[in-house]
Amino acid sequence: MEKFGRLDYLVHAMGVTGTGPASHVSIEQWNHVINTNLTSAFLLAQAGYAPLQSTKGRVVFMSSPNGINGGTELSGPAYAAAKAGILNLARYLAKEWAVDRINVNTIIPGTVDTPMLNRLTETQLAEIRNSIPLGRLTTPKEVAAGVAFLCSSHASHITGSSLNISGGRLMI
Ligand SMILES: NC(=O)c1ccc[n+]([C@@H]2O[C@H](COP(=O)([O-])OP(=O)(O)OC[C@H]3O[C@@H](n4cnc5c(N)ncnc54)[C@H](OP(=O)(O)O)[C@@H]3O)[C@@H](O)[C@H]2O)c1
């Protein structure tokens, strides 16, 4: 706001994974993953609401296949819960803020080639890659293209939706 004097697009693209099993997750770990992935998305959207009202702006959140299929111990229970929460937070805000003409949507990226994957072993990564119907990881550019689409005039009548950019991973 200081630099441009307006806010057209609010994109929440930060996150951290946790780990399982559920029986080993401390309350501190649980809170860290929920706060970083979900609570921060709410607080950012809340902070952006007034300026977005003025511009009839757009909000885009990042979920994950874990938010649909429950995930595994590789990312843990808090990540699965947070990424499921993101989907419904977007739906809630999409309804409440429709009167302001603020569109709120979510992207569900598959396994994207970013530093988030550094925690995985080569074997784990190969297993995931081999299970993706389109045969490769998603690129950050492909996710960015989805964000650009949801922020564009082409998506003017899309709100409360989720866009799956996963090479088919969401189906498995
Ligand atoms: N990569 C995937 O396979 C994948 C799949 C599905 C969904 N996603 C989601 O896509 C989004 C982007 O993930 P990514 O792959 O880009 O992950 P990444 O490479 O690990 O980057 C995570 C980003 O989040 C920021 N971040 C973490 N904790 C933060 C905090 N407490 N305060 C401020 N910033 C913080 C990091 O900033 P610093 O670098 O400054 O720490 C970094 O920019 C996340 O929501 C993730 O859950 C990723």
The ligand as a Gaussian input file, in Angstrom:
#p B3LYP/6-31G(d) Opt

LIG

0 1
 N        6.233000     -27.583000      -3.303000
 C        5.190000     -28.402000      -3.293000
 O        5.290000     -29.577000      -3.698000
 C        3.836000     -27.931000      -2.822000
 C        2.744000     -28.767000      -3.029000
 C        1.486000     -28.349000      -2.628000
 C        1.330000     -27.121000      -2.022000
 N        2.414000     -26.323000      -1.813000
 C        2.183000     -25.049000      -1.159000
 O        2.638000     -24.004000      -1.979000
 C        3.065000     -22.901000      -1.157000
 C        4.469000     -22.520000      -1.549000
 O        5.325000     -23.607000      -1.201000
 P        6.799000     -23.749000      -1.801000
 O        6.852000     -25.023000      -2.521000
 O        7.201000     -22.488000      -2.495000
 O        7.585000     -23.944000      -0.440000
 P        9.074000     -23.491000      -0.072000
 O        9.947000     -23.562000      -1.262000
 O        9.450000     -24.283000       1.131000
 O        8.853000     -21.981000       0.335000
 C        8.076000     -21.680000       1.458000
 C        7.972000     -20.192000       1.577000
 O        7.227000     -19.900000       2.754000
 C        7.921000     -18.917000       3.486000
 N        7.684000     -19.066000       4.916000
 C        7.746000     -20.194000       5.669000
 N        7.465000     -19.934000       6.946000
 C        7.241000     -18.594000       7.029000
 C        6.893000     -17.710000       8.066000
 N        6.705000     -18.152000       9.320000
 N        6.752000     -16.399000       7.784000
 C        6.923000     -15.941000       6.529000
 N        7.231000     -16.741000       5.480000
 C        7.395000     -18.049000       5.730000
 C        9.385000     -19.150000       3.165000
 O       10.098000     -17.978000       3.393000
 P       11.661000     -18.037000       3.766000
 O       12.347000     -18.593000       2.578000
 O       11.979000     -16.610000       4.052000
 O       11.731000     -18.937000       4.951000
 C        9.320000     -19.503000       1.688000
 O        9.296000     -18.341000       0.883000
 C        2.919000     -23.376000       0.288000
 O        1.675000     -22.955000       0.789000
 C        2.929000     -24.899000       0.142000
 O        2.277000     -25.525000       1.221000
 C        3.664000     -26.693000      -2.206000

